[in-house]
């Protein structure tokens, strides 16, 4: 293996899973049950239950497209991918319904060069800082509506068709943004069987370019997605 890769700093981009993890309204809350304890059984063992889109996770086409590919149908090579980070925190923090626009992509390219084909484009909104506060993280209002940033349709189109990215990721609960109840960005990306990563964290530790991701999934047969362990290898 390339020695440069082995010498890279490794950053975990996944939130720990526990019962207080903020879940999408209506999704099951993570549950843990102790089945064996060292004092009585000589070893420790728990059973856990959680939704396929709990915590940091990957979505599969089956989430939104009947007959679409399930998470176990992605080839292993899909989960080793270079990444770029587009930091738009000032815009997102000023407007919880902000959508990452084409203008920001062009600004990023002016500073860092063309967005590479087959990379994962990550939008850093700063929302991960709200992770421990469910209402703040989801932007939950009394009528049940949600408010958090996401990708715009225009920027998604450029990334998919003109830049040829392998997928998109974000540090919120959805690449669509909270107001998009049709999940239009997810649908558009997943109809091409690209990657969608949500609820990422520790993006402050990644440079704009040069990171390699290794995405670990539960290979759930027929799964609509999977909780993920996302490791970033940073130069």
mmCIF file of the C-alpha atoms, coordinates in Angstrom:
data_MODEL
# 
_entry.id   MODEL 
# 
loop_
_atom_site.group_PDB 
_atom_site.id 
_atom_site.type_symbol 
_atom_site.label_atom_id 
_atom_site.label_alt_id 
_atom_site.label_comp_id 
_atom_site.label_asym_id 
_atom_site.label_entity_id 
_atom_site.label_seq_id 
_atom_site.pdbx_PDB_ins_code 
_atom_site.Cartn_x 
_atom_site.Cartn_y 
_atom_site.Cartn_z 
_atom_site.occupancy 
_atom_site.B_iso_or_equiv 
_atom_site.pdbx_formal_charge 
_atom_site.auth_seq_id 
_atom_site.auth_comp_id 
_atom_site.auth_asym_id 
_atom_site.auth_atom_id 
_atom_site.pdbx_PDB_model_num 
ATOM 1   C CA . UNK A 1 1   ? 0.000   0.000   0.000   1.00 0.00 ? 1   UNK A CA 1 
ATOM 2   C CA . UNK A 1 2   ? 1.186   3.528   -0.722  1.00 0.00 ? 2   UNK A CA 1 
ATOM 3   C CA . UNK A 1 3   ? 3.227   4.726   2.283   1.00 0.00 ? 3   UNK A CA 1 
ATOM 4   C CA . UNK A 1 4   ? 1.818   8.242   1.867   1.00 0.00 ? 4   UNK A CA 1 
ATOM 5   C CA . UNK A 1 5   ? -1.685  6.863   2.482   1.00 0.00 ? 5   UNK A CA 1 
ATOM 6   C CA . UNK A 1 6   ? -0.570  4.954   5.579   1.00 0.00 ? 6   UNK A CA 1 
ATOM 7   C CA . UNK A 1 7   ? 1.025   8.060   7.040   1.00 0.00 ? 7   UNK A CA 1 
ATOM 8   C CA . UNK A 1 8   ? -2.121  10.164  6.781   1.00 0.00 ? 8   UNK A CA 1 
ATOM 9   C CA . UNK A 1 9   ? -4.027  11.458  9.791   1.00 0.00 ? 9   UNK A CA 1 
ATOM 10  C CA . UNK A 1 10  ? -7.315  9.599   10.303  1.00 0.00 ? 10  UNK A CA 1 
ATOM 11  C CA . UNK A 1 11  ? -10.479 11.509  11.274  1.00 0.00 ? 11  UNK A CA 1 
ATOM 12  C CA . UNK A 1 12  ? -13.742 9.833   12.253  1.00 0.00 ? 12  UNK A CA 1 
ATOM 13  C CA . UNK A 1 13  ? -16.666 11.599  10.554  1.00 0.00 ? 13  UNK A CA 1 
ATOM 14  C CA . UNK A 1 14  ? -19.379 9.579   12.317  1.00 0.00 ? 14  UNK A CA 1 
ATOM 15  C CA . UNK A 1 15  ? -21.433 10.509  15.367  1.00 0.00 ? 15  UNK A CA 1 
ATOM 16  C CA . UNK A 1 16  ? -21.532 7.922   18.195  1.00 0.00 ? 16  UNK A CA 1 
ATOM 17  C CA . UNK A 1 17  ? -24.793 6.006   18.299  1.00 0.00 ? 17  UNK A CA 1 
ATOM 18  C CA . UNK A 1 18  ? -26.792 6.247   21.514  1.00 0.00 ? 18  UNK A CA 1 
ATOM 19  C CA . UNK A 1 19  ? -30.446 6.649   22.572  1.00 0.00 ? 19  UNK A CA 1 
ATOM 20  C CA . UNK A 1 20  ? -30.182 10.457  22.528  1.00 0.00 ? 20  UNK A CA 1 
ATOM 21  C CA . UNK A 1 21  ? -29.047 10.678  18.892  1.00 0.00 ? 21  UNK A CA 1 
ATOM 22  C CA . UNK A 1 22  ? -31.389 13.054  17.014  1.00 0.00 ? 22  UNK A CA 1 
ATOM 23  C CA . UNK A 1 23  ? -33.658 11.001  14.776  1.00 0.00 ? 23  UNK A CA 1 
ATOM 24  C CA . UNK A 1 24  ? -35.897 11.997  11.898  1.00 0.00 ? 24  UNK A CA 1 
ATOM 25  C CA . UNK A 1 25  ? -39.470 12.500  13.160  1.00 0.00 ? 25  UNK A CA 1 
ATOM 26  C CA . UNK A 1 26  ? -41.169 9.121   13.194  1.00 0.00 ? 26  UNK A CA 1 
ATOM 27  C CA . UNK A 1 27  ? -37.959 7.097   12.883  1.00 0.00 ? 27  UNK A CA 1 
ATOM 28  C CA . UNK A 1 28  ? -37.156 4.594   15.641  1.00 0.00 ? 28  UNK A CA 1 
ATOM 29  C CA . UNK A 1 29  ? -34.958 5.830   18.461  1.00 0.00 ? 29  UNK A CA 1 
ATOM 30  C CA . UNK A 1 30  ? -31.815 3.700   19.048  1.00 0.00 ? 30  UNK A CA 1 
ATOM 31  C CA . UNK A 1 31  ? -32.400 1.135   21.776  1.00 0.00 ? 31  UNK A CA 1 
ATOM 32  C CA . UNK A 1 32  ? -29.835 -0.983  23.645  1.00 0.00 ? 32  UNK A CA 1 
ATOM 33  C CA . UNK A 1 33  ? -30.622 -3.975  25.857  1.00 0.00 ? 33  UNK A CA 1 
ATOM 34  C CA . UNK A 1 34  ? -28.050 -5.763  27.981  1.00 0.00 ? 34  UNK A CA 1 
ATOM 35  C CA . UNK A 1 35  ? -28.256 -9.516  27.412  1.00 0.00 ? 35  UNK A CA 1 
ATOM 36  C CA . UNK A 1 36  ? -25.163 -10.591 29.321  1.00 0.00 ? 36  UNK A CA 1 
ATOM 37  C CA . UNK A 1 37  ? -23.109 -8.946  32.065  1.00 0.00 ? 37  UNK A CA 1 
ATOM 38  C CA . UNK A 1 38  ? -19.598 -9.879  33.253  1.00 0.00 ? 38  UNK A CA 1 
ATOM 39  C CA . UNK A 1 39  ? -20.762 -10.199 36.882  1.00 0.00 ? 39  UNK A CA 1 
ATOM 40  C CA . UNK A 1 40  ? -23.394 -12.826 36.050  1.00 0.00 ? 40  UNK A CA 1 
ATOM 41  C CA . UNK A 1 41  ? -22.398 -14.269 32.684  1.00 0.00 ? 41  UNK A CA 1 
ATOM 42  C CA . UNK A 1 42  ? -18.668 -13.761 32.456  1.00 0.00 ? 42  UNK A CA 1 
ATOM 43  C CA . UNK A 1 43  ? -18.943 -11.465 29.432  1.00 0.00 ? 43  UNK A CA 1 
ATOM 44  C CA . UNK A 1 44  ? -20.761 -8.359  28.237  1.00 0.00 ? 44  UNK A CA 1 
ATOM 45  C CA . UNK A 1 45  ? -23.272 -8.436  25.356  1.00 0.00 ? 45  UNK A CA 1 
ATOM 46  C CA . UNK A 1 46  ? -25.988 -6.062  24.207  1.00 0.00 ? 46  UNK A CA 1 
ATOM 47  C CA . UNK A 1 47  ? -28.735 -6.199  21.620  1.00 0.00 ? 47  UNK A CA 1 
ATOM 48  C CA . UNK A 1 48  ? -29.437 -2.995  19.710  1.00 0.00 ? 48  UNK A CA 1 
ATOM 49  C CA . UNK A 1 49  ? -32.251 -1.730  17.513  1.00 0.00 ? 49  UNK A CA 1 
ATOM 50  C CA . UNK A 1 50  ? -32.160 1.285   15.217  1.00 0.00 ? 50  UNK A CA 1 
ATOM 51  C CA . UNK A 1 51  ? -33.414 2.534   11.872  1.00 0.00 ? 51  UNK A CA 1 
ATOM 52  C CA . UNK A 1 52  ? -31.433 2.172   8.671   1.00 0.00 ? 52  UNK A CA 1 
ATOM 53  C CA . UNK A 1 53  ? -31.060 5.966   8.502   1.00 0.00 ? 53  UNK A CA 1 
ATOM 54  C CA . UNK A 1 54  ? -29.961 6.528   12.108  1.00 0.00 ? 54  UNK A CA 1 
ATOM 55  C CA . UNK A 1 55  ? -26.964 8.674   12.954  1.00 0.00 ? 55  UNK A CA 1 
ATOM 56  C CA . UNK A 1 56  ? -24.307 9.126   10.302  1.00 0.00 ? 56  UNK A CA 1 
ATOM 57  C CA . UNK A 1 57  ? -25.621 7.059   7.416   1.00 0.00 ? 57  UNK A CA 1 
ATOM 58  C CA . UNK A 1 58  ? -25.667 6.264   3.714   1.00 0.00 ? 58  UNK A CA 1 
ATOM 59  C CA . UNK A 1 59  ? -28.882 6.293   1.690   1.00 0.00 ? 59  UNK A CA 1 
ATOM 60  C CA . UNK A 1 60  ? -29.533 3.806   -1.115  1.00 0.00 ? 60  UNK A CA 1 
ATOM 61  C CA . UNK A 1 61  ? -31.831 4.182   -4.172  1.00 0.00 ? 61  UNK A CA 1 
ATOM 62  C CA . UNK A 1 62  ? -34.323 1.789   -2.558  1.00 0.00 ? 62  UNK A CA 1 
ATOM 63  C CA . UNK A 1 63  ? -35.085 4.598   -0.084  1.00 0.00 ? 63  UNK A CA 1 
ATOM 64  C CA . UNK A 1 64  ? -36.998 6.581   -2.685  1.00 0.00 ? 64  UNK A CA 1 
ATOM 65  C CA . UNK A 1 65  ? -37.202 4.542   -5.892  1.00 0.00 ? 65  UNK A CA 1 
ATOM 66  C CA . UNK A 1 66  ? -39.354 1.376   -5.910  1.00 0.00 ? 66  UNK A CA 1 
ATOM 67  C CA . UNK A 1 67  ? -37.190 -1.412  -7.277  1.00 0.00 ? 67  UNK A CA 1 
ATOM 68  C CA . UNK A 1 68  ? -34.068 0.716   -6.811  1.00 0.00 ? 68  UNK A CA 1 
ATOM 69  C CA . UNK A 1 69  ? -30.766 -0.752  -5.663  1.00 0.00 ? 69  UNK A CA 1 
ATOM 70  C CA . UNK A 1 70  ? -30.451 -1.627  -1.990  1.00 0.00 ? 70  UNK A CA 1 
ATOM 71  C CA . UNK A 1 71  ? -27.388 -0.812  0.082   1.00 0.00 ? 71  UNK A CA 1 
ATOM 72  C CA . UNK A 1 72  ? -25.966 -4.334  -0.272  1.00 0.00 ? 72  UNK A CA 1 
ATOM 73  C CA . UNK A 1 73  ? -25.911 -3.931  -4.065  1.00 0.00 ? 73  UNK A CA 1 
ATOM 74  C CA . UNK A 1 74  ? -23.292 -1.172  -4.034  1.00 0.00 ? 74  UNK A CA 1 
ATOM 75  C CA . UNK A 1 75  ? -19.872 -2.589  -4.979  1.00 0.00 ? 75  UNK A CA 1 
ATOM 76  C CA . UNK A 1 76  ? -17.158 -2.315  -2.309  1.00 0.00 ? 76  UNK A CA 1 
ATOM 77  C CA . UNK A 1 77  ? -15.206 0.094   -4.519  1.00 0.00 ? 77  UNK A CA 1 
ATOM 78  C CA . UNK A 1 78  ? -18.059 2.626   -4.100  1.00 0.00 ? 78  UNK A CA 1 
ATOM 79  C CA . UNK A 1 79  ? -17.083 3.136   -0.481  1.00 0.00 ? 79  UNK A CA 1 
ATOM 80  C CA . UNK A 1 80  ? -13.499 4.273   -1.021  1.00 0.00 ? 80  UNK A CA 1 
ATOM 81  C CA . UNK A 1 81  ? -13.702 7.734   -2.537  1.00 0.00 ? 81  UNK A CA 1 
ATOM 82  C CA . UNK A 1 82  ? -11.836 11.068  -2.546  1.00 0.00 ? 82  UNK A CA 1 
ATOM 83  C CA . UNK A 1 83  ? -13.665 13.999  -0.974  1.00 0.00 ? 83  UNK A CA 1 
ATOM 84  C CA . UNK A 1 84  ? -13.793 17.764  -1.199  1.00 0.00 ? 84  UNK A CA 1 
ATOM 85  C CA . UNK A 1 85  ? -15.262 20.043  1.468   1.00 0.00 ? 85  UNK A CA 1 
ATOM 86  C CA . UNK A 1 86  ? -17.260 23.132  0.506   1.00 0.00 ? 86  UNK A CA 1 
ATOM 87  C CA . UNK A 1 87  ? -17.451 25.357  3.569   1.00 0.00 ? 87  UNK A CA 1 
ATOM 88  C CA . UNK A 1 88  ? -20.510 27.612  3.405   1.00 0.00 ? 88  UNK A CA 1 
ATOM 89  C CA . UNK A 1 89  ? -21.072 28.083  7.130   1.00 0.00 ? 89  UNK A CA 1 
ATOM 90  C CA . UNK A 1 90  ? -21.566 31.868  7.120   1.00 0.00 ? 90  UNK A CA 1 
ATOM 91  C CA . UNK A 1 91  ? -24.394 31.580  4.592   1.00 0.00 ? 91  UNK A CA 1 
ATOM 92  C CA . UNK A 1 92  ? -25.970 28.553  6.294   1.00 0.00 ? 92  UNK A CA 1 
ATOM 93  C CA . UNK A 1 93  ? -25.773 29.901  9.826   1.00 0.00 ? 93  UNK A CA 1 
ATOM 94  C CA . UNK A 1 94  ? -27.367 33.151  8.688   1.00 0.00 ? 94  UNK A CA 1 
ATOM 95  C CA . UNK A 1 95  ? -30.271 31.302  7.065   1.00 0.00 ? 95  UNK A CA 1 
ATOM 96  C CA . UNK A 1 96  ? -31.418 27.860  8.289   1.00 0.00 ? 96  UNK A CA 1 
ATOM 97  C CA . UNK A 1 97  ? -33.185 27.284  4.965   1.00 0.00 ? 97  UNK A CA 1 
ATOM 98  C CA . UNK A 1 98  ? -30.067 28.067  2.912   1.00 0.00 ? 98  UNK A CA 1 
ATOM 99  C CA . UNK A 1 99  ? -29.454 25.952  -0.194  1.00 0.00 ? 99  UNK A CA 1 
ATOM 100 C CA . UNK A 1 100 ? -25.916 25.582  -1.492  1.00 0.00 ? 100 UNK A CA 1 
ATOM 101 C CA . UNK A 1 101 ? -25.855 27.367  -4.842  1.00 0.00 ? 101 UNK A CA 1 
ATOM 102 C CA . UNK A 1 102 ? -23.869 27.128  -8.057  1.00 0.00 ? 102 UNK A CA 1 
ATOM 103 C CA . UNK A 1 103 ? -22.195 30.435  -7.199  1.00 0.00 ? 103 UNK A CA 1 
ATOM 104 C CA . UNK A 1 104 ? -20.558 28.797  -4.177  1.00 0.00 ? 104 UNK A CA 1 
ATOM 105 C CA . UNK A 1 105 ? -19.320 25.900  -6.314  1.00 0.00 ? 105 UNK A CA 1 
ATOM 106 C CA . UNK A 1 106 ? -17.725 28.377  -8.706  1.00 0.00 ? 106 UNK A CA 1 
ATOM 107 C CA . UNK A 1 107 ? -16.170 30.307  -5.820  1.00 0.00 ? 107 UNK A CA 1 
ATOM 108 C CA . UNK A 1 108 ? -14.716 27.072  -4.488  1.00 0.00 ? 108 UNK A CA 1 
ATOM 109 C CA . UNK A 1 109 ? -13.274 26.220  -7.912  1.00 0.00 ? 109 UNK A CA 1 
ATOM 110 C CA . UNK A 1 110 ? -11.671 29.655  -8.204  1.00 0.00 ? 110 UNK A CA 1 
ATOM 111 C CA . UNK A 1 111 ? -9.842  28.970  -4.937  1.00 0.00 ? 111 UNK A CA 1 
ATOM 112 C CA . UNK A 1 112 ? -9.066  25.271  -5.292  1.00 0.00 ? 112 UNK A CA 1 
ATOM 113 C CA . UNK A 1 113 ? -9.339  24.281  -8.935  1.00 0.00 ? 113 UNK A CA 1 
ATOM 114 C CA . UNK A 1 114 ? -11.957 22.182  -10.768 1.00 0.00 ? 114 UNK A CA 1 
ATOM 115 C CA . UNK A 1 115 ? -14.118 19.859  -8.686  1.00 0.00 ? 115 UNK A CA 1 
ATOM 116 C CA . UNK A 1 116 ? -12.646 16.404  -9.441  1.00 0.00 ? 116 UNK A CA 1 
ATOM 117 C CA . UNK A 1 117 ? -14.780 13.784  -11.133 1.00 0.00 ? 117 UNK A CA 1 
ATOM 118 C CA . UNK A 1 118 ? -15.697 10.792  -8.962  1.00 0.00 ? 118 UNK A CA 1 
ATOM 119 C CA . UNK A 1 119 ? -15.224 12.685  -5.700  1.00 0.00 ? 119 UNK A CA 1 
ATOM 120 C CA . UNK A 1 120 ? -17.724 13.061  -2.869  1.00 0.00 ? 120 UNK A CA 1 
ATOM 121 C CA . UNK A 1 121 ? -18.737 16.722  -2.542  1.00 0.00 ? 121 UNK A CA 1 
ATOM 122 C CA . UNK A 1 122 ? -19.365 17.568  1.122   1.00 0.00 ? 122 UNK A CA 1 
ATOM 123 C CA . UNK A 1 123 ? -21.271 20.692  2.175   1.00 0.00 ? 123 UNK A CA 1 
ATOM 124 C CA . UNK A 1 124 ? -20.086 21.938  5.565   1.00 0.00 ? 124 UNK A CA 1 
ATOM 125 C CA . UNK A 1 125 ? -22.941 23.967  7.037   1.00 0.00 ? 125 UNK A CA 1 
ATOM 126 C CA . UNK A 1 126 ? -21.815 24.057  10.671  1.00 0.00 ? 126 UNK A CA 1 
ATOM 127 C CA . UNK A 1 127 ? -24.970 22.221  11.754  1.00 0.00 ? 127 UNK A CA 1 
ATOM 128 C CA . UNK A 1 128 ? -23.046 19.454  13.519  1.00 0.00 ? 128 UNK A CA 1 
ATOM 129 C CA . UNK A 1 129 ? -22.575 21.840  16.453  1.00 0.00 ? 129 UNK A CA 1 
ATOM 130 C CA . UNK A 1 130 ? -26.316 21.453  17.146  1.00 0.00 ? 130 UNK A CA 1 
ATOM 131 C CA . UNK A 1 131 ? -26.213 17.639  17.272  1.00 0.00 ? 131 UNK A CA 1 
ATOM 132 C CA . UNK A 1 132 ? -27.013 17.342  20.978  1.00 0.00 ? 132 UNK A CA 1 
ATOM 133 C CA . UNK A 1 133 ? -30.123 19.550  20.681  1.00 0.00 ? 133 UNK A CA 1 
ATOM 134 C CA . UNK A 1 134 ? -32.808 17.737  18.661  1.00 0.00 ? 134 UNK A CA 1 
ATOM 135 C CA . UNK A 1 135 ? -35.039 20.767  18.082  1.00 0.00 ? 135 UNK A CA 1 
ATOM 136 C CA . UNK A 1 136 ? -32.125 22.996  17.058  1.00 0.00 ? 136 UNK A CA 1 
ATOM 137 C CA . UNK A 1 137 ? -30.556 20.330  14.846  1.00 0.00 ? 137 UNK A CA 1 
ATOM 138 C CA . UNK A 1 138 ? -33.769 19.665  12.938  1.00 0.00 ? 138 UNK A CA 1 
ATOM 139 C CA . UNK A 1 139 ? -35.034 23.250  13.169  1.00 0.00 ? 139 UNK A CA 1 
ATOM 140 C CA . UNK A 1 140 ? -38.245 21.734  14.453  1.00 0.00 ? 140 UNK A CA 1 
ATOM 141 C CA . UNK A 1 141 ? -41.231 24.089  14.558  1.00 0.00 ? 141 UNK A CA 1 
ATOM 142 C CA . UNK A 1 142 ? -44.557 23.704  16.356  1.00 0.00 ? 142 UNK A CA 1 
ATOM 143 C CA . UNK A 1 143 ? -46.345 22.709  13.146  1.00 0.00 ? 143 UNK A CA 1 
ATOM 144 C CA . UNK A 1 144 ? -43.819 19.892  12.621  1.00 0.00 ? 144 UNK A CA 1 
ATOM 145 C CA . UNK A 1 145 ? -41.930 21.570  9.787   1.00 0.00 ? 145 UNK A CA 1 
ATOM 146 C CA . UNK A 1 146 ? -38.136 21.359  9.697   1.00 0.00 ? 146 UNK A CA 1 
ATOM 147 C CA . UNK A 1 147 ? -35.503 23.984  8.931   1.00 0.00 ? 147 UNK A CA 1 
ATOM 148 C CA . UNK A 1 148 ? -31.909 23.128  8.097   1.00 0.00 ? 148 UNK A CA 1 
ATOM 149 C CA . UNK A 1 149 ? -29.606 23.735  5.108   1.00 0.00 ? 149 UNK A CA 1 
ATOM 150 C CA . UNK A 1 150 ? -29.160 21.507  2.074   1.00 0.00 ? 150 UNK A CA 1 
ATOM 151 C CA . UNK A 1 151 ? -28.101 21.423  -1.570  1.00 0.00 ? 151 UNK A CA 1 
ATOM 152 C CA . UNK A 1 152 ? -29.954 23.392  -4.233  1.00 0.00 ? 152 UNK A CA 1 
ATOM 153 C CA . UNK A 1 153 ? -31.339 21.647  -7.300  1.00 0.00 ? 153 UNK A CA 1 
ATOM 154 C CA . UNK A 1 154 ? -29.110 23.766  -9.545  1.00 0.00 ? 154 UNK A CA 1 
ATOM 155 C CA . UNK A 1 155 ? -25.900 22.934  -7.684  1.00 0.00 ? 155 UNK A CA 1 
ATOM 156 C CA . UNK A 1 156 ? -26.843 19.261  -7.540  1.00 0.00 ? 156 UNK A CA 1 
ATOM 157 C CA . UNK A 1 157 ? -27.367 19.242  -11.300 1.00 0.00 ? 157 UNK A CA 1 
ATOM 158 C CA . UNK A 1 158 ? -23.944 20.792  -11.910 1.00 0.00 ? 158 UNK A CA 1 
ATOM 159 C CA . UNK A 1 159 ? -22.238 18.342  -9.564  1.00 0.00 ? 159 UNK A CA 1 
ATOM 160 C CA . UNK A 1 160 ? -23.903 15.310  -11.138 1.00 0.00 ? 160 UNK A CA 1 
ATOM 161 C CA . UNK A 1 161 ? -23.920 16.137  -14.832 1.00 0.00 ? 161 UNK A CA 1 
ATOM 162 C CA . UNK A 1 162 ? -21.067 18.589  -15.327 1.00 0.00 ? 162 UNK A CA 1 
ATOM 163 C CA . UNK A 1 163 ? -18.586 17.550  -12.638 1.00 0.00 ? 163 UNK A CA 1 
ATOM 164 C CA . UNK A 1 164 ? -19.408 13.836  -12.472 1.00 0.00 ? 164 UNK A CA 1 
ATOM 165 C CA . UNK A 1 165 ? -19.187 13.490  -8.693  1.00 0.00 ? 165 UNK A CA 1 
ATOM 166 C CA . UNK A 1 166 ? -19.547 10.129  -6.974  1.00 0.00 ? 166 UNK A CA 1 
ATOM 167 C CA . UNK A 1 167 ? -22.045 11.592  -4.543  1.00 0.00 ? 167 UNK A CA 1 
ATOM 168 C CA . UNK A 1 168 ? -22.737 14.270  -1.971  1.00 0.00 ? 168 UNK A CA 1 
ATOM 169 C CA . UNK A 1 169 ? -22.586 14.558  1.800   1.00 0.00 ? 169 UNK A CA 1 
ATOM 170 C CA . UNK A 1 170 ? -23.602 16.987  4.521   1.00 0.00 ? 170 UNK A CA 1 
ATOM 171 C CA . UNK A 1 171 ? -23.466 17.622  8.283   1.00 0.00 ? 171 UNK A CA 1 
ATOM 172 C CA . UNK A 1 172 ? -27.263 17.956  8.584   1.00 0.00 ? 172 UNK A CA 1 
ATOM 173 C CA . UNK A 1 173 ? -30.020 15.341  8.683   1.00 0.00 ? 173 UNK A CA 1 
ATOM 174 C CA . UNK A 1 174 ? -30.595 15.602  4.932   1.00 0.00 ? 174 UNK A CA 1 
ATOM 175 C CA . UNK A 1 175 ? -28.951 16.778  1.729   1.00 0.00 ? 175 UNK A CA 1 
ATOM 176 C CA . UNK A 1 176 ? -32.380 18.087  0.656   1.00 0.00 ? 176 UNK A CA 1 
ATOM 177 C CA . UNK A 1 177 ? -32.738 20.665  3.420   1.00 0.00 ? 177 UNK A CA 1 
ATOM 178 C CA . UNK A 1 178 ? -35.518 20.594  5.982   1.00 0.00 ? 178 UNK A CA 1 
ATOM 179 C CA . UNK A 1 179 ? -38.154 22.340  3.867   1.00 0.00 ? 179 UNK A CA 1 
ATOM 180 C CA . UNK A 1 180 ? -37.947 19.840  0.990   1.00 0.00 ? 180 UNK A CA 1 
ATOM 181 C CA . UNK A 1 181 ? -40.612 17.309  1.955   1.00 0.00 ? 181 UNK A CA 1 
ATOM 182 C CA . UNK A 1 182 ? -40.288 15.586  -1.436  1.00 0.00 ? 182 UNK A CA 1 
ATOM 183 C CA . UNK A 1 183 ? -36.617 14.662  -0.839  1.00 0.00 ? 183 UNK A CA 1 
ATOM 184 C CA . UNK A 1 184 ? -35.914 15.880  -4.370  1.00 0.00 ? 184 UNK A CA 1 
ATOM 185 C CA . UNK A 1 185 ? -32.118 16.044  -3.983  1.00 0.00 ? 185 UNK A CA 1 
ATOM 186 C CA . UNK A 1 186 ? -31.921 12.523  -2.582  1.00 0.00 ? 186 UNK A CA 1 
ATOM 187 C CA . UNK A 1 187 ? -34.112 11.253  -5.393  1.00 0.00 ? 187 UNK A CA 1 
ATOM 188 C CA . UNK A 1 188 ? -31.997 12.935  -8.057  1.00 0.00 ? 188 UNK A CA 1 
ATOM 189 C CA . UNK A 1 189 ? -28.681 11.651  -6.736  1.00 0.00 ? 189 UNK A CA 1 
ATOM 190 C CA . UNK A 1 190 ? -29.900 8.145   -5.971  1.00 0.00 ? 190 UNK A CA 1 
ATOM 191 C CA . UNK A 1 191 ? -31.582 7.590   -9.329  1.00 0.00 ? 191 UNK A CA 1 
ATOM 192 C CA . UNK A 1 192 ? -27.993 7.591   -10.649 1.00 0.00 ? 192 UNK A CA 1 
ATOM 193 C CA . UNK A 1 193 ? -26.907 5.164   -7.884  1.00 0.00 ? 193 UNK A CA 1 
ATOM 194 C CA . UNK A 1 194 ? -24.486 7.713   -6.420  1.00 0.00 ? 194 UNK A CA 1 
ATOM 195 C CA . UNK A 1 195 ? -23.670 8.142   -2.738  1.00 0.00 ? 195 UNK A CA 1 
ATOM 196 C CA . UNK A 1 196 ? -25.634 10.234  -0.232  1.00 0.00 ? 196 UNK A CA 1 
ATOM 197 C CA . UNK A 1 197 ? -24.053 10.680  3.213   1.00 0.00 ? 197 UNK A CA 1 
ATOM 198 C CA . UNK A 1 198 ? -25.907 12.525  5.966   1.00 0.00 ? 198 UNK A CA 1 
ATOM 199 C CA . UNK A 1 199 ? -25.182 13.540  9.575   1.00 0.00 ? 199 UNK A CA 1 
ATOM 200 C CA . UNK A 1 200 ? -21.428 13.798  9.063   1.00 0.00 ? 200 UNK A CA 1 
ATOM 201 C CA . UNK A 1 201 ? -19.283 15.382  11.771  1.00 0.00 ? 201 UNK A CA 1 
ATOM 202 C CA . UNK A 1 202 ? -15.741 16.658  12.433  1.00 0.00 ? 202 UNK A CA 1 
ATOM 203 C CA . UNK A 1 203 ? -15.667 18.412  9.078   1.00 0.00 ? 203 UNK A CA 1 
ATOM 204 C CA . UNK A 1 204 ? -13.606 21.176  10.677  1.00 0.00 ? 204 UNK A CA 1 
ATOM 205 C CA . UNK A 1 205 ? -10.677 18.740  10.596  1.00 0.00 ? 205 UNK A CA 1 
ATOM 206 C CA . UNK A 1 206 ? -10.767 18.257  6.814   1.00 0.00 ? 206 UNK A CA 1 
ATOM 207 C CA . UNK A 1 207 ? -9.019  20.412  4.197   1.00 0.00 ? 207 UNK A CA 1 
ATOM 208 C CA . UNK A 1 208 ? -10.931 21.564  1.097   1.00 0.00 ? 208 UNK A CA 1 
ATOM 209 C CA . UNK A 1 209 ? -9.155  18.940  -1.039  1.00 0.00 ? 209 UNK A CA 1 
ATOM 210 C CA . UNK A 1 210 ? -6.954  15.872  -0.689  1.00 0.00 ? 210 UNK A CA 1 
ATOM 211 C CA . UNK A 1 211 ? -9.016  13.744  1.706   1.00 0.00 ? 211 UNK A CA 1 
ATOM 212 C CA . UNK A 1 212 ? -9.777  10.085  1.015   1.00 0.00 ? 212 UNK A CA 1 
ATOM 213 C CA . UNK A 1 213 ? -12.869 8.523   2.591   1.00 0.00 ? 213 UNK A CA 1 
ATOM 214 C CA . UNK A 1 214 ? -13.363 4.904   3.588   1.00 0.00 ? 214 UNK A CA 1 
ATOM 215 C CA . UNK A 1 215 ? -17.053 4.309   4.307   1.00 0.00 ? 215 UNK A CA 1 
ATOM 216 C CA . UNK A 1 216 ? -18.028 1.300   6.380   1.00 0.00 ? 216 UNK A CA 1 
ATOM 217 C CA . UNK A 1 217 ? -21.612 0.067   6.145   1.00 0.00 ? 217 UNK A CA 1 
ATOM 218 C CA . UNK A 1 218 ? -23.779 -2.738  7.446   1.00 0.00 ? 218 UNK A CA 1 
ATOM 219 C CA . UNK A 1 219 ? -24.388 -4.783  4.315   1.00 0.00 ? 219 UNK A CA 1 
ATOM 220 C CA . UNK A 1 220 ? -28.110 -5.106  5.024   1.00 0.00 ? 220 UNK A CA 1 
ATOM 221 C CA . UNK A 1 221 ? -29.730 -7.286  2.397   1.00 0.00 ? 221 UNK A CA 1 
ATOM 222 C CA . UNK A 1 222 ? -32.486 -5.249  0.744   1.00 0.00 ? 222 UNK A CA 1 
ATOM 223 C CA . UNK A 1 223 ? -31.583 -2.247  2.912   1.00 0.00 ? 223 UNK A CA 1 
ATOM 224 C CA . UNK A 1 224 ? -32.781 1.286   2.153   1.00 0.00 ? 224 UNK A CA 1 
ATOM 225 C CA . UNK A 1 225 ? -29.522 2.529   3.625   1.00 0.00 ? 225 UNK A CA 1 
ATOM 226 C CA . UNK A 1 226 ? -27.175 1.856   6.504   1.00 0.00 ? 226 UNK A CA 1 
ATOM 227 C CA . UNK A 1 227 ? -25.628 3.530   9.515   1.00 0.00 ? 227 UNK A CA 1 
ATOM 228 C CA . UNK A 1 228 ? -22.047 4.261   8.500   1.00 0.00 ? 228 UNK A CA 1 
ATOM 229 C CA . UNK A 1 229 ? -18.600 4.516   9.978   1.00 0.00 ? 229 UNK A CA 1 
ATOM 230 C CA . UNK A 1 230 ? -16.906 7.137   7.795   1.00 0.00 ? 230 UNK A CA 1 
ATOM 231 C CA . UNK A 1 231 ? -13.131 7.472   8.147   1.00 0.00 ? 231 UNK A CA 1 
ATOM 232 C CA . UNK A 1 232 ? -11.277 10.332  6.494   1.00 0.00 ? 232 UNK A CA 1 
ATOM 233 C CA . UNK A 1 233 ? -7.610  9.893   5.605   1.00 0.00 ? 233 UNK A CA 1 
ATOM 234 C CA . UNK A 1 234 ? -6.220  13.421  5.632   1.00 0.00 ? 234 UNK A CA 1 
ATOM 235 C CA . UNK A 1 235 ? -2.867  14.395  4.077   1.00 0.00 ? 235 UNK A CA 1 
# 
